[in-house]
Amino acid sequence: MKVNYIQTWTKELKLLVGTFLVVLSIGFFSGLSFVGETSSFSSNGIQESYLGNENDETAEVMKFEKTDREMLSIVHSHILSMSMIFFLVALLVYHVEFNTAFKKFLMIEPLVSVVTTFGGIYFLWKGILWMKYVVMISGMLMTLSYTLSILLVFWALFKKRN
C-alpha cells in the first residue's frame, strides 16, 4: 500500500492539520497545567487528588476522597476522549515519512499510556498506593509521546516536497 505522505498534501490541507494541532495542543497542555495545579506533579499530590488529605492537619488545601460517581466519570471521559485524540494524532504520524519503528512507538504508546494512567488512577483510588508511581511514569510517557508526535507532524508539514 502506498502511503500519501504529509509532504505531498495541499497547502490547504496542511493549514487545516496545523491549525488543528495548535488547538489540540492548547487543550492538551492546559489539561497538563490543571494536573500540575491539582497534584503538584508529585506522587503524593496524585494520591491526595483521588484519596483526599482530610487526615493531614498541616495541609494548606483540603482535598476529599473522590466518590464512586466522580471516579467513574473521570476514568470514562478521559479514556474515551484521549483515545480519540491519540488515534487522530497516530493517523497523522502514520502519514509522516520517517523511521517506521519510531512511528509505530509514537502511534501505539500513548494509547497504552491512557489505559495505564487511568487504570492506575482507578486502582490507586481502590487503595493500591504504589500505583501512583505507575500513573506518574505512564503520564510522563504519554506527554513525551504526544509532544514528539506533534513535533514530527509539524516537521512534515513544513518540510519541502522532494
Contacts in CASP RR format, 6 or more apart in sequence:
PFRMAT RR
TARGET T0000
AUTHOR 0000-0000-0000
METHOD contacts of the structure
MODEL  1
MKVNYIQTWTKELKLLVGTFLVVLSIGFFSGLSFVGETSSFSSNGIQESY
LGNENDETAEVMKFEKTDREMLSIVHSHILSMSMIFFLVALLVYHVEFNT
AFKKFLMIEPLVSVVTTFGGIYFLWKGILWMKYVVMISGMLMTLSYTLSI
LLVFWALFKKRN
3 94 0 8 1.000
3 95 0 8 1.000
3 97 0 8 1.000
4 95 0 8 1.000
5 95 0 8 1.000
5 96 0 8 1.000
5 97 0 8 1.000
5 156 0 8 1.000
6 14 0 8 1.000
6 17 0 8 1.000
6 92 0 8 1.000
6 95 0 8 1.000
6 96 0 8 1.000
6 97 0 8 1.000
6 153 0 8 1.000
6 156 0 8 1.000
6 157 0 8 1.000
6 159 0 8 1.000
7 97 0 8 1.000
7 156 0 8 1.000
7 159 0 8 1.000
7 160 0 8 1.000
7 161 0 8 1.000
7 162 0 8 1.000
8 161 0 8 1.000
9 17 0 8 1.000
14 157 0 8 1.000
17 92 0 8 1.000
17 153 0 8 1.000
17 157 0 8 1.000
18 153 0 8 1.000
18 154 0 8 1.000
18 157 0 8 1.000
21 92 0 8 1.000
21 150 0 8 1.000
21 153 0 8 1.000
21 154 0 8 1.000
24 85 0 8 1.000
24 89 0 8 1.000
24 150 0 8 1.000
25 150 0 8 1.000
28 85 0 8 1.000
28 146 0 8 1.000
32 143 0 8 1.000
35 41 0 8 1.000
38 45 0 8 1.000
38 49 0 8 1.000
39 45 0 8 1.000
39 46 0 8 1.000
39 48 0 8 1.000
39 49 0 8 1.000
43 132 0 8 1.000
43 133 0 8 1.000
43 136 0 8 1.000
44 132 0 8 1.000
46 121 0 8 1.000
46 124 0 8 1.000
46 132 0 8 1.000
46 135 0 8 1.000
46 136 0 8 1.000
47 124 0 8 1.000
47 129 0 8 1.000
47 132 0 8 1.000
48 59 0 8 1.000
48 63 0 8 1.000
49 63 0 8 1.000
50 65 0 8 1.000
50 66 0 8 1.000
50 71 0 8 1.000
50 121 0 8 1.000
50 124 0 8 1.000
50 125 0 8 1.000
51 65 0 8 1.000
51 66 0 8 1.000
51 124 0 8 1.000
51 125 0 8 1.000
51 127 0 8 1.000
52 63 0 8 1.000
52 64 0 8 1.000
52 65 0 8 1.000
52 66 0 8 1.000
53 59 0 8 1.000
53 61 0 8 1.000
53 62 0 8 1.000
53 63 0 8 1.000
54 62 0 8 1.000
54 63 0 8 1.000
54 64 0 8 1.000
54 65 0 8 1.000
65 125 0 8 1.000
66 74 0 8 1.000
66 125 0 8 1.000
71 121 0 8 1.000
71 122 0 8 1.000
71 125 0 8 1.000
74 118 0 8 1.000
74 121 0 8 1.000
75 118 0 8 1.000
75 119 0 8 1.000
75 121 0 8 1.000
75 122 0 8 1.000
78 114 0 8 1.000
78 118 0 8 1.000
79 114 0 8 1.000
79 115 0 8 1.000
79 118 0 8 1.000
82 110 0 8 1.000
82 114 0 8 1.000
83 111 0 8 1.000
83 114 0 8 1.000
86 110 0 8 1.000
86 111 0 8 1.000
86 114 0 8 1.000
86 146 0 8 1.000
87 111 0 8 1.000
89 110 0 8 1.000
89 146 0 8 1.000
89 149 0 8 1.000
89 150 0 8 1.000
89 153 0 8 1.000
90 106 0 8 1.000
90 107 0 8 1.000
90 108 0 8 1.000
90 110 0 8 1.000
90 111 0 8 1.000
90 149 0 8 1.000
92 149 0 8 1.000
92 153 0 8 1.000
93 103 0 8 1.000
93 106 0 8 1.000
93 107 0 8 1.000
93 149 0 8 1.000
93 152 0 8 1.000
93 153 0 8 1.000
94 103 0 8 1.000
94 107 0 8 1.000
95 156 0 8 1.000
96 103 0 8 1.000
96 152 0 8 1.000
96 153 0 8 1.000
96 155 0 8 1.000
96 156 0 8 1.000
97 156 0 8 1.000
98 152 0 8 1.000
98 156 0 8 1.000
103 152 0 8 1.000
105 145 0 8 1.000
106 145 0 8 1.000
106 148 0 8 1.000
106 149 0 8 1.000
106 152 0 8 1.000
107 149 0 8 1.000
109 141 0 8 1.000
109 142 0 8 1.000
109 145 0 8 1.000
110 142 0 8 1.000
110 145 0 8 1.000
110 146 0 8 1.000
110 149 0 8 1.000
112 138 0 8 1.000
113 138 0 8 1.000
113 139 0 8 1.000
113 141 0 8 1.000
113 142 0 8 1.000
113 145 0 8 1.000
114 142 0 8 1.000
116 134 0 8 1.000
116 135 0 8 1.000
116 138 0 8 1.000
117 135 0 8 1.000
117 138 0 8 1.000
117 139 0 8 1.000
117 142 0 8 1.000
119 131 0 8 1.000
120 128 0 8 1.000
120 131 0 8 1.000
120 134 0 8 1.000
120 135 0 8 1.000
120 138 0 8 1.000
121 131 0 8 1.000
121 135 0 8 1.000
123 131 0 8 1.000
124 131 0 8 1.000
124 132 0 8 1.000
124 135 0 8 1.000
END
